[in-house]
Amino acid sequence: MGVDQFVVTGQAQAIILGIETSCDETAASIVVRDQTGRGTIRSNVVRSQLDEHAAFGGVVPELAARAHVEWLDHIIAQAIDEAGIGLNEVDAVAATAGPGLIGGVLVGLTTAKALAASLGKPLIAVNHLEGHALTARLTDGVKFPYLMLLVSGGHSQFVLVRGVGDYERWGGTIDDALGEAFDKVAKLLSLGHPGGPAVEKIAQRGDPKRFRFPKPLLREERLDFSFSGLKTAVRLQTEALAPLTDQDVADIAASFQETVAQIVGYRAHQALERFAAQFPGEPIRLVVAGGVAANKRIAEALRVPSEEFGAELIVPPIALCTDNGAMIAWAGAERLALGDMDNLSVAARPRWPLQDEDMRVKSHGT
């Protein structure tokens, strides 16, 4: 299936290989986008590097890049095998080109370039954040426009998604991302890595009302987050109580998590109010993406404002909220259907804002 067919029809069936190596997951996936624009995941293989980084309390970029080099070819082969196709049946190769740890991004993008060149297939360099932004269209068939809340280890932001390549950032963190804040609090409490699941687990045994932690920026109307001061307050509390009892740890974790939930819920209310005012009469949809979306207390905090505004709250399966190849393949499929492809000189980018003018395609279609 040639490139020209995609450009002319825009709706030909496409089989896309997606490659994701932006942080500490080595991932590859085969996704099929049919003539109606619906997607099917044929395979989605993810290898976590958690064990390699656990002893360091966080991701070590050099180790991550080496693991990608060692495992990526095997992961791609497994994805092809599980999809039941031959590599030559792939219609395009999509890979994360940023943002992320530059060593890992280079491994995935370079591999994608080699495959695209050898197979004579289009290459699509995907913004990792766009992969998150469009996942709900793969899983739930969501139509434009919609509001996305991305909460992960590296990003916390509200984004208006108007179309493929057409994004408007409404607010974000001015310091730590939410997932990063969870990791740092977990480290302060000696709970291990990754911090999000560890904090949530022990918080179940804690009293969320024992400590009153600050809610930075909450009196301001802008849709921004700040978690650095909250993290500092947690540190000061742990130092004041040292040595901590098991109950102290549980109560601090529960109080931190409750504070975060209240912050996120309040900001979501503001964002939904803005969406409703900007798109009167349009269905209101709030899509949540990123690993922190798995936190049950935060999910509960998001349901309250969603119900108040009659908004549909959409959380893709957690395996597709965390880093994975399927979201990259799907973003590639969406772009390919619009005739948006890259040449082999495209560069890896450690930083790449979602609303960057270089997102290339502007589409307001459904």
C-alpha positions as a Markdown table, in Angstrom:
| # | Residue | x | y | z |
|---|---|---|---|---|
| 1 | Met | 0.0 | 0.0 | 0.0 |
| 2 | Gly | 1.8 | 3.1 | -1.2 |
| 3 | Val | 2.1 | 6.6 | 0.3 |
| 4 | Asp | 0.0 | 8.2 | -2.5 |
| 5 | Gln | -3.0 | 6.1 | -1.6 |
| 6 | Phe | -3.1 | 7.6 | 1.9 |
| 7 | Val | -2.7 | 11.1 | 0.6 |
| 8 | Val | -5.5 | 10.8 | -1.9 |
| 9 | Thr | -8.1 | 8.8 | 0.0 |
| 10 | Gly | -7.2 | 9.7 | 3.6 |
| 11 | Gln | -9.3 | 6.7 | 4.7 |
| 12 | Ala | -7.5 | 3.6 | 3.4 |
| 13 | Gln | -7.0 | 0.8 | 5.9 |
| 14 | Ala | -3.5 | 1.1 | 7.5 |
| 15 | Ile | -1.4 | -1.2 | 9.6 |
| 16 | Ile | 0.9 | 0.8 | 11.8 |
| 17 | Leu | 3.9 | -0.3 | 13.8 |
| 18 | Gly | 4.3 | 1.9 | 16.8 |
| 19 | Ile | 7.6 | 2.2 | 18.8 |
| 20 | Glu | 7.9 | 3.9 | 22.2 |
| 21 | Thr | 11.2 | 4.4 | 24.1 |
| 22 | Ser | 10.8 | 7.9 | 25.7 |
| 23 | Cys | 11.5 | 6.8 | 29.3 |
| 24 | Asp | 11.8 | 3.4 | 31.0 |
| 25 | Glu | 9.4 | 1.3 | 29.0 |
| 26 | Thr | 10.5 | -0.4 | 25.8 |
| 27 | Ala | 7.3 | -0.9 | 23.8 |
| 28 | Ala | 6.1 | -1.8 | 20.4 |
| 29 | Ser | 2.6 | -2.3 | 19.0 |
| 30 | Ile | 0.6 | -3.1 | 15.9 |
| 31 | Val | -2.6 | -1.1 | 15.4 |
| 32 | Val | -4.9 | -1.3 | 12.5 |
| 33 | Arg | -7.0 | 1.7 | 11.5 |
| 34 | Asp | -9.9 | 0.7 | 9.2 |
| 35 | Gln | -11.6 | 2.7 | 6.4 |
| 36 | Thr | -14.1 | 4.1 | 8.9 |
| 37 | Gly | -11.4 | 5.5 | 11.2 |
| 38 | Arg | -11.8 | 2.9 | 13.9 |
| 39 | Gly | -8.7 | 1.3 | 15.5 |
| 40 | Thr | -7.9 | -2.2 | 16.6 |
| 41 | Ile | -4.9 | -3.1 | 18.7 |
| 42 | Arg | -3.5 | -6.3 | 17.2 |
| 43 | Ser | -0.5 | -6.4 | 19.7 |
| 44 | Asn | 0.9 | -4.3 | 22.4 |
| 45 | Val | 4.1 | -5.4 | 24.0 |
| 46 | Val | 5.7 | -3.4 | 26.9 |
| 47 | Arg | 8.8 | -4.3 | 28.8 |
| 48 | Ser | 9.2 | -2.3 | 32.0 |
| 49 | Gln | 12.7 | -1.4 | 33.3 |
| 50 | Leu | 11.5 | -1.1 | 36.8 |
| 51 | Asp | 13.9 | -3.7 | 38.2 |
| 52 | Glu | 16.9 | -2.0 | 36.6 |
| 53 | His | 16.1 | 1.4 | 38.2 |
| 54 | Ala | 14.6 | 0.3 | 41.5 |
| 55 | Ala | 17.9 | 0.4 | 43.4 |
| 56 | Phe | 18.4 | 4.0 | 42.4 |
| 57 | Gly | 15.0 | 5.4 | 43.5 |
| 58 | Gly | 14.3 | 6.7 | 40.0 |
| 59 | Val | 15.1 | 6.4 | 36.3 |
| 60 | Val | 18.8 | 6.5 | 35.3 |
| 61 | Pro | 18.9 | 7.8 | 31.7 |
| 62 | Glu | 22.0 | 5.9 | 30.7 |
| 63 | Leu | 20.7 | 2.6 | 32.0 |
| 64 | Ala | 17.3 | 3.3 | 30.3 |
| 65 | Ala | 19.0 | 3.9 | 26.9 |
| 66 | Arg | 21.1 | 0.7 | 27.2 |
| 67 | Ala | 18.1 | -1.4 | 28.0 |
| 68 | His | 16.2 | 0.0 | 25.0 |
| 69 | Val | 19.2 | -0.9 | 22.7 |
| 70 | Glu | 19.2 | -4.4 | 24.2 |
| 71 | Trp | 15.5 | -5.2 | 24.1 |
| 72 | Leu | 13.9 | -3.1 | 21.3 |
| 73 | Asp | 14.5 | -5.5 | 18.4 |
| 74 | His | 13.1 | -8.4 | 20.5 |
| 75 | Ile | 10.0 | -6.3 | 21.5 |
| 76 | Ile | 9.3 | -5.3 | 17.9 |
| 77 | Ala | 9.6 | -9.0 | 16.7 |
| 78 | Gln | 7.2 | -10.1 | 19.5 |
| 79 | Ala | 4.7 | -7.4 | 18.5 |
| 80 | Ile | 4.8 | -8.5 | 14.9 |
| 81 | Asp | 4.5 | -12.1 | 15.8 |
| 82 | Glu | 1.5 | -11.6 | 18.2 |
| 83 | Ala | -0.2 | -9.5 | 15.5 |
| 84 | Gly | 0.0 | -12.5 | 13.1 |
| 85 | Ile | 1.5 | -10.5 | 10.3 |
| 86 | Gly | 4.8 | -10.2 | 8.4 |
| 87 | Leu | 7.0 | -7.1 | 8.9 |
| 88 | Asn | 6.5 | -6.3 | 5.2 |
| 89 | Glu | 2.8 | -6.0 | 5.7 |
| 90 | Val | 3.2 | -2.9 | 7.9 |
| 91 | Asp | 2.0 | 0.3 | 6.0 |
| 92 | Ala | 4.0 | 2.8 | 8.1 |
| 93 | Val | 6.3 | 3.0 | 11.1 |
| 94 | Ala | 5.6 | 5.5 | 13.9 |
| 95 | Ala | 8.0 | 6.2 | 16.7 |
| 96 | Thr | 8.2 | 8.7 | 19.6 |
| 97 | Ala | 10.5 | 11.5 | 18.6 |
| 98 | Gly | 10.1 | 13.4 | 21.8 |
| 99 | Pro | 9.7 | 14.7 | 24.4 |
| 100 | Gly | 11.6 | 12.3 | 26.7 |
| 101 | Leu | 15.0 | 11.1 | 27.8 |
| 102 | Ile | 17.0 | 11.9 | 24.6 |
| 103 | Gly | 19.1 | 8.7 | 24.7 |
| 104 | Gly | 16.0 | 6.5 | 24.7 |
| 105 | Val | 14.2 | 8.6 | 22.1 |
| 106 | Leu | 17.2 | 8.3 | 19.8 |
| 107 | Val | 17.1 | 4.5 | 20.1 |
| 108 | Gly | 13.5 | 4.2 | 19.1 |
| 109 | Leu | 13.5 | 6.9 | 16.4 |
| 110 | Thr | 16.7 | 5.6 | 14.8 |
| 111 | Thr | 15.3 | 2.0 | 14.8 |
| 112 | Ala | 12.1 | 3.4 | 13.2 |
| 113 | Lys | 14.1 | 5.2 | 10.5 |
| 114 | Ala | 16.0 | 2.0 | 9.6 |
| 115 | Leu | 12.8 | 0.0 | 9.3 |
| 116 | Ala | 11.0 | 2.6 | 7.3 |
| 117 | Ala | 14.0 | 3.0 | 4.9 |
| 118 | Ser | 14.5 | -0.8 | 4.5 |
| 119 | Leu | 10.8 | -1.5 | 4.0 |
| 120 | Gly | 10.2 | 1.5 | 1.8 |
| 121 | Lys | 7.4 | 2.6 | 4.1 |
| 122 | Pro | 6.4 | 6.1 | 5.5 |
| 123 | Leu | 7.9 | 7.3 | 8.8 |
| 124 | Ile | 5.9 | 9.2 | 11.3 |
| 125 | Ala | 7.7 | 11.0 | 14.1 |
| 126 | Val | 5.1 | 11.2 | 16.9 |
| 127 | Asn | 5.0 | 13.6 | 19.8 |
| 128 | His | 4.7 | 11.4 | 22.9 |
| 129 | Leu | 2.1 | 13.8 | 24.4 |
| 130 | Glu | 0.0 | 13.5 | 21.3 |
| 131 | Gly | 0.0 | 9.8 | 21.7 |
| 132 | His | -1.7 | 10.3 | 25.2 |
| 133 | Ala | -4.0 | 13.0 | 23.8 |
| 134 | Leu | -5.4 | 10.7 | 21.0 |
| 135 | Thr | -5.6 | 7.4 | 22.9 |
| 136 | Ala | -9.3 | 7.9 | 23.9 |
| 137 | Arg | -10.1 | 8.1 | 20.1 |
| 138 | Leu | -8.6 | 4.6 | 19.8 |
| 139 | Thr | -10.3 | 3.1 | 22.9 |
| 140 | Asp | -13.6 | 5.1 | 23.0 |
| 141 | Gly | -14.0 | 6.7 | 19.6 |
| 142 | Val | -14.1 | 10.1 | 21.2 |
| 143 | Lys | -15.0 | 13.0 | 18.8 |
| 144 | Phe | -13.4 | 16.4 | 18.7 |
| 145 | Pro | -13.3 | 18.7 | 20.6 |
| 146 | Tyr | -12.6 | 17.4 | 24.1 |
| 147 | Leu | -10.6 | 18.3 | 27.2 |
| 148 | Met | -7.7 | 16.2 | 28.3 |
| 149 | Leu | -6.0 | 16.1 | 31.7 |
| 150 | Leu | -2.6 | 14.5 | 31.4 |
| 151 | Val | -1.1 | 13.5 | 34.8 |
| 152 | Ser | 2.1 | 11.4 | 34.6 |
| 153 | Gly | 5.6 | 11.3 | 36.0 |
| 154 | Gly | 6.8 | 14.0 | 33.6 |
| 155 | His | 3.7 | 16.0 | 32.8 |
| 156 | Ser | 0.6 | 17.6 | 34.4 |
| 157 | Gln | -1.5 | 19.7 | 32.2 |
| 158 | Phe | -5.0 | 20.5 | 30.9 |
| 159 | Val | -5.1 | 20.5 | 27.1 |
| 160 | Leu | -8.0 | 21.4 | 24.7 |
| 161 | Val | -7.9 | 18.8 | 21.9 |
| 162 | Arg | -9.6 | 20.4 | 18.8 |
| 163 | Gly | -8.2 | 17.9 | 16.3 |
| 164 | Val | -5.2 | 15.9 | 15.2 |
| 165 | Gly | -2.2 | 18.3 | 15.7 |
| 166 | Asp | -4.5 | 21.1 | 17.0 |
| 167 | Tyr | -4.0 | 21.6 | 20.7 |
| 168 | Glu | -4.3 | 24.4 | 23.2 |
| 169 | Arg | -2.6 | 24.2 | 26.6 |
| 170 | Trp | -4.9 | 25.6 | 29.2 |
| 171 | Gly | -2.7 | 25.1 | 32.2 |
| 172 | Gly | 0.1 | 23.0 | 33.6 |
| 173 | Thr | 2.6 | 22.5 | 36.4 |
| 174 | Ile | 5.0 | 25.3 | 37.0 |
| 175 | Asp | 7.4 | 23.0 | 38.8 |
| 176 | Asp | 7.0 | 19.2 | 39.6 |
| 177 | Ala | 4.7 | 17.0 | 37.6 |
| 178 | Leu | 2.2 | 15.1 | 39.8 |
| 179 | Gly | 3.8 | 11.7 | 39.2 |
| 180 | Glu | 7.1 | 13.2 | 40.1 |
| 181 | Ala | 5.6 | 14.6 | 43.4 |
| 182 | Phe | 4.3 | 11.1 | 44.3 |
| 183 | Asp | 7.7 | 9.7 | 43.6 |
| 184 | Lys | 9.5 | 12.2 | 45.8 |
| 185 | Val | 7.0 | 11.8 | 48.7 |
| 186 | Ala | 7.4 | 8.0 | 48.4 |
| 187 | Lys | 11.1 | 8.5 | 48.7 |
| 188 | Leu | 10.7 | 10.7 | 51.8 |
| 189 | Leu | 8.6 | 8.0 | 53.4 |
| 190 | Ser | 11.0 | 5.2 | 52.2 |
| 191 | Leu | 8.2 | 3.5 | 50.3 |
| 192 | Gly | 10.2 | 2.6 | 47.2 |
| 193 | His | 9.8 | 3.3 | 43.5 |
| 194 | Pro | 7.5 | 3.9 | 41.6 |
| 195 | Gly | 6.0 | 6.2 | 44.2 |
| 196 | Gly | 2.4 | 6.5 | 42.9 |
| 197 | Pro | 1.2 | 2.9 | 43.6 |
| 198 | Ala | 3.3 | 2.8 | 46.9 |
| 199 | Val | 1.7 | 6.0 | 48.3 |
| 200 | Glu | -1.8 | 4.9 | 47.3 |
| 201 | Lys | -1.4 | 1.5 | 48.9 |
| 202 | Ile | -0.2 | 2.7 | 52.3 |
| 203 | Ala | -2.6 | 5.6 | 52.2 |
| 204 | Gln | -5.5 | 3.1 | 52.5 |
| 205 | Arg | -4.4 | 2.6 | 56.2 |
| 206 | Gly | -4.0 | 6.3 | 56.9 |
| 207 | Asp | -6.1 | 9.2 | 58.2 |
| 208 | Pro | -6.4 | 11.8 | 55.3 |
| 209 | Lys | -7.5 | 14.5 | 57.8 |
| 210 | Arg | -4.6 | 14.2 | 60.2 |
| 211 | Phe | -2.3 | 16.7 | 58.4 |
| 212 | Arg | -3.4 | 19.9 | 56.6 |
| 213 | Phe | -1.0 | 20.4 | 53.7 |
| 214 | Pro | -1.0 | 23.5 | 51.5 |
| 215 | Lys | -2.8 | 23.8 | 48.2 |
| 216 | Pro | -0.5 | 26.1 | 46.1 |
| 217 | Leu | -2.0 | 28.4 | 43.5 |
| 218 | Leu | -5.6 | 27.2 | 44.3 |
| 219 | Arg | -6.8 | 30.8 | 45.0 |
| 220 | Glu | -5.7 | 31.8 | 41.5 |
| 221 | Glu | -8.0 | 31.5 | 38.5 |
| 222 | Arg | -5.4 | 30.2 | 36.1 |
| 223 | Leu | -5.5 | 26.4 | 35.5 |
| 224 | Asp | -1.9 | 25.8 | 36.6 |
| 225 | Phe | -0.5 | 23.4 | 39.2 |
| 226 | Ser | 2.3 | 23.7 | 41.7 |
| 227 | Phe | 3.4 | 20.7 | 43.7 |
| 228 | Ser | 6.9 | 21.7 | 44.8 |
| 229 | Gly | 5.6 | 23.5 | 47.9 |
| 230 | Leu | 3.3 | 20.6 | 48.8 |
| 231 | Lys | 6.3 | 18.3 | 48.6 |
| 232 | Thr | 8.3 | 20.6 | 50.8 |
| 233 | Ala | 5.5 | 20.6 | 53.4 |
| 234 | Val | 5.5 | 16.8 | 53.5 |
| 235 | Arg | 9.3 | 16.8 | 54.0 |
| 236 | Leu | 9.1 | 19.3 | 56.9 |
| 237 | Gln | 6.3 | 17.2 | 58.5 |
| 238 | Thr | 8.4 | 14.0 | 58.2 |
| 239 | Glu | 11.4 | 15.8 | 59.8 |
| 240 | Ala | 9.2 | 17.1 | 62.6 |
| 241 | Leu | 7.9 | 13.7 | 63.5 |
| 242 | Ala | 11.1 | 11.7 | 63.0 |
| 243 | Pro | 11.5 | 8.9 | 63.7 |
| 244 | Leu | 8.3 | 8.0 | 61.9 |
| 245 | Thr | 6.0 | 5.3 | 63.1 |
| 246 | Asp | 4.1 | 3.1 | 60.6 |
| 247 | Gln | 0.9 | 5.0 | 61.3 |
| 248 | Asp | 2.7 | 8.4 | 60.8 |
| 249 | Val | 3.8 | 7.2 | 57.4 |
| 250 | Ala | 0.3 | 6.0 | 56.5 |
| 251 | Asp | -1.3 | 9.3 | 57.7 |
| 252 | Ile | 1.2 | 11.5 | 55.8 |
| 253 | Ala | 0.6 | 9.5 | 52.6 |
| 254 | Ala | -3.1 | 9.7 | 53.0 |
| 255 | Ser | -3.1 | 13.4 | 53.8 |
| 256 | Phe | -0.8 | 14.1 | 50.8 |
| 257 | Gln | -3.0 | 12.1 | 48.5 |
| 258 | Glu | -6.2 | 13.8 | 49.8 |
| 259 | Thr | -4.6 | 17.2 | 49.2 |
| 260 | Val | -3.6 | 16.3 | 45.7 |
| 261 | Ala | -7.1 | 14.9 | 45.0 |
| 262 | Gln | -8.7 | 18.2 | 46.2 |
| 263 | Ile | -6.4 | 20.3 | 44.0 |
| 264 | Val | -7.0 | 18.2 | 40.9 |
| 265 | Gly | -10.7 | 18.1 | 41.5 |
| 266 | Tyr | -10.9 | 21.9 | 41.9 |
| 267 | Arg | -8.9 | 22.6 | 38.8 |
| 268 | Ala | -11.0 | 20.1 | 36.8 |
| 269 | His | -14.1 | 22.0 | 37.9 |
| 270 | Gln | -12.6 | 25.2 | 36.5 |
| 271 | Ala | -11.5 | 23.6 | 33.3 |
| 272 | Leu | -14.9 | 22.0 | 32.6 |
| 273 | Glu | -16.6 | 25.4 | 33.4 |
| 274 | Arg | -14.3 | 27.0 | 30.8 |
| 275 | Phe | -15.0 | 24.3 | 28.2 |
| 276 | Ala | -18.8 | 24.6 | 28.7 |
| 277 | Ala | -18.6 | 28.4 | 28.2 |
| 278 | Gln | -16.3 | 28.1 | 25.1 |
| 279 | Phe | -18.4 | 25.3 | 23.4 |
| 280 | Pro | -22.0 | 25.9 | 24.3 |
| 281 | Gly | -24.2 | 23.0 | 23.2 |
| 282 | Glu | -21.3 | 20.7 | 22.6 |
| 283 | Pro | -21.1 | 17.4 | 24.6 |
| 284 | Ile | -18.6 | 17.9 | 27.4 |
| 285 | Arg | -15.9 | 15.2 | 27.6 |
| 286 | Leu | -13.0 | 15.0 | 30.0 |
| 287 | Val | -10.3 | 12.5 | 29.0 |
| 288 | Val | -7.7 | 11.5 | 31.7 |
| 289 | Ala | -4.4 | 10.1 | 30.6 |
| 290 | Gly | -1.0 | 9.3 | 32.2 |
| 291 | Gly | -0.1 | 6.8 | 34.9 |
| 292 | Val | -1.5 | 8.9 | 37.7 |
| 293 | Ala | -5.0 | 8.2 | 36.2 |
| 294 | Ala | -4.8 | 4.8 | 37.9 |
| 295 | Asn | -5.1 | 6.5 | 41.4 |
| 296 | Lys | -8.6 | 5.7 | 42.7 |
| 297 | Arg | -8.9 | 8.7 | 45.0 |
| 298 | Ile | -7.9 | 11.1 | 42.2 |
| 299 | Ala | -10.4 | 9.4 | 39.8 |
| 300 | Glu | -13.1 | 9.9 | 42.5 |
| 301 | Ala | -12.2 | 13.6 | 42.8 |
| 302 | Leu | -12.6 | 14.0 | 39.0 |
| 303 | Arg | -16.0 | 12.3 | 39.0 |
| 304 | Val | -17.6 | 14.9 | 41.2 |
| 305 | Pro | -17.1 | 18.0 | 38.8 |
| 306 | Ser | -17.8 | 15.7 | 35.8 |
| 307 | Glu | -21.2 | 14.8 | 37.2 |
| 308 | Glu | -21.9 | 18.5 | 38.1 |
| 309 | Phe | -21.3 | 19.6 | 34.4 |
| 310 | Gly | -22.9 | 16.5 | 32.9 |
| 311 | Ala | -19.5 | 15.7 | 31.4 |
| 312 | Glu | -18.4 | 12.2 | 30.2 |
| 313 | Leu | -15.3 | 11.2 | 32.1 |
| 314 | Ile | -13.2 | 8.9 | 30.0 |
| 315 | Val | -10.2 | 7.0 | 31.4 |
| 316 | Pro | -8.7 | 4.5 | 28.9 |
| 317 | Pro | -7.5 | 1.2 | 30.3 |
| 318 | Ile | -4.5 | 1.8 | 32.6 |
| 319 | Ala | -2.2 | -0.2 | 30.2 |
| 320 | Leu | -2.9 | 2.4 | 27.6 |
| 321 | Cys | -2.6 | 5.4 | 30.1 |
| 322 | Thr | 1.0 | 4.5 | 30.9 |
| 323 | Asp | 3.7 | 4.6 | 28.2 |
| 324 | Asn | 3.0 | 2.0 | 25.4 |
| 325 | Gly | 3.4 | 1.5 | 21.7 |
| 326 | Ala | -0.3 | 1.3 | 20.8 |
| 327 | Met | -0.8 | 5.0 | 21.6 |
| 328 | Ile | 2.2 | 5.9 | 19.3 |
| 329 | Ala | 0.9 | 3.6 | 16.5 |
| 330 | Trp | -2.6 | 5.2 | 16.8 |
| 331 | Ala | -1.2 | 8.7 | 16.7 |
| 332 | Gly | 0.8 | 7.6 | 13.6 |
| 333 | Ala | -2.4 | 6.2 | 12.0 |
| 334 | Glu | -4.3 | 9.4 | 12.6 |
| 335 | Arg | -1.6 | 11.5 | 11.0 |
| 336 | Leu | -1.0 | 9.1 | 8.1 |
| 337 | Ala | -4.7 | 9.3 | 7.2 |
| 338 | Leu | -4.2 | 13.1 | 6.9 |
| 339 | Gly | -1.1 | 12.6 | 4.7 |
| 340 | Asp | 1.2 | 13.8 | 7.4 |
| 341 | Met | 4.6 | 12.0 | 7.2 |
| 342 | Asp | 8.2 | 12.7 | 8.0 |
| 343 | Asn | 11.5 | 12.3 | 6.1 |
| 344 | Leu | 14.4 | 10.4 | 7.5 |
| 345 | Ser | 16.2 | 13.6 | 8.6 |
| 346 | Val | 13.6 | 14.3 | 11.4 |
| 347 | Ala | 15.4 | 14.9 | 14.7 |
| 348 | Ala | 14.8 | 13.6 | 18.2 |
| 349 | Arg | 13.6 | 16.3 | 20.6 |
| 350 | Pro | 14.1 | 16.1 | 24.4 |
| 351 | Arg | 11.5 | 18.8 | 24.7 |
| 352 | Trp | 8.5 | 19.2 | 22.5 |
| 353 | Pro | 5.4 | 21.1 | 23.8 |
| 354 | Leu | 2.2 | 19.6 | 22.5 |
| 355 | Gln | 0.9 | 23.0 | 21.3 |
| 356 | Asp | 4.2 | 23.7 | 19.4 |
| 357 | Glu | 3.7 | 25.4 | 16.0 |
| 358 | Asp | 5.7 | 22.5 | 14.5 |
| 359 | Met | 2.9 | 20.0 | 15.2 |
| 360 | Arg | 2.4 | 20.4 | 11.5 |
| 361 | Val | -1.2 | 19.2 | 10.8 |
| 362 | Lys | -4.3 | 21.3 | 11.7 |
| 363 | Ser | -7.5 | 19.3 | 11.5 |
| 364 | His | -10.9 | 20.0 | 13.0 |
| 365 | Gly | -12.6 | 16.9 | 11.7 |
| 366 | Thr | -14.3 | 14.1 | 13.7 |
